Each structure stands twice: as structure tokens, then as C-alpha cells.
Amino acid sequence: MLQTRVNSGLDGIIVADTVMSEVDGEEGRLVVRGHALPELVATRGFEGVAALLWTDYATGGGDEAAVTKGLAKARVRAFKDVPKLLAATEGLTPVEALRVGLGMLPDSDPLPHHFLVCGALPVFLAAVLNRAKGLSPLAPDLALTTAQDLLRMIRGQRAGEVFEKGLDTYLATVADHGFNASTFTGRVVASTQAGLISSVLAALCALKGPLHGGAPGPVLDMLDEIGDSARAEAWFDDAFGKGTTLMGFGHRIYKVRDPRADVLKAAVATLPATAGRLAFASEVEQGAIAALRRHKPGRRLDTNVEYYTALLLEALEIPREAFTALFAVGRAAGWCAHVFEQEKGGRIIRPQSNYVGPRPA
Ligand code: ACO
């Protein structure tokens, strides 16, 4: 007998066991392979988190030095594809260019594919950002970490420890987050045995939407429009009157504040000349939460990761059109981990729909 109760957003549906991460939406807690987020980012950078995620599943798993080396080698390999990438992506946004770039990687490439995709994304991103400034792409440096090298390739020189640490914290913070829309998409593709590159490409396409990884650019647009925290209340009332969704707020799982928001807010505070901007953003955030309480009573909506992502990436001088692409650089580590887990134990993911169209007479 076909079950006909439709759950269009799959709320609360559990489709797999995972050892990767746990999102506790009531407590506002994220655990990645046994480590609570604040401890995770205090003790590990991006490569360390990737090594942790890949433990027991892939080359370099558990070994931060091996991951750092593997990713650096993969960046050098990916740099060879940059002329092809640039020729194929004229006029595209950074995330659209990454979509093309991942699509160009062959399944036959001899490098371990998790290294290949996680090495290619920062190289491709830096190349398209340099093109936008009229600059030639800068070759990767084998001696650096992903965060150090990405900032260097974008800026033309090393950014300084405080900036490199800021980006590293961001990449580590967003590396994995349960069965979010992009991770689930990647796992669906992995479940068909299409391979890691195709799975990560599919995940990137899901991340691109404004309801998922496309939110932080619009957060800055909102802050720009508000301009002065004294105008925030009127701005929010007007926005709710028009049915606007507030970017950087609300979450399917978190019913309280997203714990990543505090980690990223603290990271912004370590960067130079951010005190004024941070104070303004904090006031606007309080105004947004008060407006959500007024206009959406009983809905339990709070700040999500994207609000302070926007502030952090702005302070790192990343152009806002590149925010979603940069999210992909960090999240790719988690996507790969989930592909491995799916390939190891999962069955093909194949739900059912409830047919409501006409039937033959
Ligand atoms: N602003 C205003 N109202 C909101 C918001 C928001 N940011 N988020 C949810 N609501 C309201 C909805 O309008 C709805 O109200 P209603 O019942 O009166 O119609 C109610 O809260 C429930 O919202 P849903 O959209 O059903 O919640 P869902 O779990 O499906 O969506 C989502 C979650 C997509 C994140 C949503 O909160 C949203 O659009 N937020 C803004 C975009 C954003 O910041 N995305 C990044 C999320 S974090 C990440 O993906 C990395």
C-alpha cells in the first residue's frame, strides 16, 4: 500500500547513519567526528578537519601532514587546467565558474579524487577572481596550506598571519554540517556509484541557491541598505510587509542560535579595523531577531552561519560575489567524506512520489 502523506522538505526524515557530524538543533551544538565545534576549530585548521573527516575512509585520513601535502600537490595539478577553465568561463560568476571547472575534471585522473577536487576549487576560484581584476593567475605554492595559498593567490602576496588564520577558521568551521541540502545531494549522486567528482559537482549546484550557500552576499546587501542601526527597525518592518526573507536567519534544524555564528563572529573580532562594523552588525542582528519575534511569533528563528560568514569574508577582503564559491572550498572536505561513507555502506537513494495526475480511463 502506497503511503500518501507527503513530506516535501523531508523534515525529520532520517535516511542514513553517519559518523561525520551531528547537528543538535535544540541545544545549538555541532559535533564533528566526536569534537564540539569550538574545540575543533581551536585545535585544528582546515587540513586537520579534513584529515579527521577522512579518517578510516581515504588517503590522508587521520594524518594532517599527509592531507596538507596531498592538497598542495593537487593545487599544482589543477593549475594546469586553469587556461582551459578561463577560456570556458568568461562572463560567469565565481560559483558558476567552479561548476564548469569541476565538470572538466576527468574521472580517469590518477590523483585521489578527494585531493583533486579540494585542491582544484581554491586554484580555480583564485584564477577567476584574478581575471576579474585583469590579472594573470598565480601558481600555487606547495609549501602552504589551503587558506594561506588561496589568500596569496588572490592577493598576489602572503596576506599575513591574522588574515590566513581567519580564512582557515572559516574553512574549518564550514567543512561539514550533517545532512544539509548540498551534502544530501552529493550522497544521492554517490549512491548511484557515479563517482566522487560527479557527486561533489552535484553538491556544489545545490549549495549555490540563496536558501543554502548563496545567503552571505545578500546579508551584506541588507546591511548596506540599512546603513545605520537606528533605521533597522523600520527597515525590517518594511521588509516583512513585503514578505522578504531575512538572509542569515532561520534554519531547518537549529531552533536556537547556530553555534557557527559565534565562532565566526569571534574570528571577525581578531581582524584589524572590524570593531565598528561588528558593533553595527550586532545591533542589526538584534533588530532582526526582535523583528522575527514580532512578525513570525512562535517560529523560533535565530541567526544562522551566513550572517557572520558575510562579516568575516568581507573583513578578509573577499569580494561578495565570491562568497558562495568560497563556502564550497571549505564544504568540499565534508562532501568528500560523505561520498566515501555513502559508497562504503549505502544503498541507492530512491524515494517515492505520490502521483496526483490523471490516470488512464
Ligand atoms: N526570514 C523571514 N521569515 C523566515 C525566515 C527568514 N530568514 N526563515 C524562516 N522564516 C519563516 C517562514 O516565512 C515561515 O513562516 P510561515 O510559516 O509564516 O510561512 C517559517 O519561518 C518557516 O520557514 P520555512 O521556510 O518553512 O523553514 P525551512 O526550514 O523550510 O527553511 C531556511 C529554512 C531555508 C534556511 C529559511 O530559514 C530561510 O530561507 N532563511 C534565509 C536564507 C538563509 O539564510 N539561508 C542559509 C541557511 S544556513 C545554510 O544553508 C548554510
Residues whose N, C-alpha, C, O or C-beta is under 5 A from the ligand:
A	BS01	ACO	P210 L211 H212 G213 A215 T244 T245 L246 M247 G248 F249 G250 H251 R252 R299 N304 E306
